[in-house]
Each structure stands twice: as C-alpha cells, then as structure tokens.
Amino acid sequence: MNVPRTDTRVWHVPPPATPLGPATLVLEPPPQSIATNLSIPPLTLGQVYQARGDIPRAIKNLKMAYQLSPSREVQTVIQALQRRDTAAVGGGDTSKMVKPR
C-alpha cells in the first residue's frame, strides 16, 4: 500500500456534496454497499498507522471508516486506542472488521 498517496486521496480529495456528519450514515442497501467499499481505504490506513504507533492518525482514519460502515469491531478498536489499551485491540488485528459487499 502506498500510504502517502492513499492518505492524500482519503483526506484531501474534494468531499462529496454532503459532508459526513458527526453520526454514522444510514443508507438503503445499494448506497450502503458503496459506503462500505469506500470505508476500506481509511480502515486500511487506520491499521497501518496503528501498526506504526501513530495512534492519533489511526483513530482519525478508523472513525471515518466507522462513519461509512459502522461495526462493533471498529468501534471497539477506536475505544481501545483512545484508552491506549493495546491489549484490548487484540494485537492490532483489524483485518476482519469490514466485509466488502
């Protein structure tokens, strides 16, 4: 993964017409499938930054992934990282959090 390029595309490409609000998106099945797929780059960036020890950037990216495709697993990892409780994260394995549709 080219982390700098992916980070730029996730955070610096012009946002969609409706920016993400503070809550998660509630969408019908077809758009939700697209949102789930769009959550994969920030989820992956969150994993990379977590592995590198850059917890603030990991949390930022995981929150975006959670907004796009909410899951208990992502929420648990975010909360654990916010507490800096790496033992609760399970060694940093977040690879099974989002299931592409």
Order of alpha helices (4+ residues) and beta strands (2+ residues): alpha-alpha-alpha-alpha-alpha
